[in-house]
Amino acid sequence: MSEANIQVLKDGFDKFLSGDIPGFLELVSKDVQWDHRGPEGVPFNKLYEGRAGVAEFFQVMMTAQQPVVFEPREFFSSGDRVVCLGFFRWTVPTTTKEWESDFAMAVTIRNSQITEWRIMFDMSVEAAALRS
C-alpha cells in the first residue's frame, strides 16, 4: 500500500504542475484537513477543510504567486503516511520578487485519497516576498 500511496502523491504533483486543479481535487477526500498555517499577512496561510477549502487554497495561492521550480526529490512512506522532501522556487508578480526553499510535505492517504496535508518550509521567505 505504501508504494500506491506514494503514487497518489506523485499523481497529485503531476496534476498541480499541469494546472489540472479539478483533477487534483479528485485525489482529495471530501473531509480533508489541509494545513498551510504560517506567518500572518500571507492570504492563504490557514487551515482549510474539505475539497472546497483546498480549491480556495489553490485559487488564492496561485493568484498570489506562481511556481518557477517544483522538485519533489525523495519519498518515504509508512502505512498511510507519505513524506516528500523537495525544493521549490516561486515568483510573486505583484512584488516582482522570487523566493525559494527546501520543503517537507507530510500527507495521509486513505483509500487512494489525500485525507491530511501539511507542509513545512521557510515560510518567512515566502511572507517577505509577498510583502510590497
Secondary structure, DSSP 8 states (H G I E B T S, - for coil): -HHHHHHHHHHHHHHHHTT-HHHHHTTEEEEEEEE---STT-TT-SEEEHHHHHHHHHHHHHHH-EEEEEEEEEEEEETTEEEEEEEEEEEETTTTEEEEEEEEEEEEEETTEEEEEEEEE-HHHHHHHH--
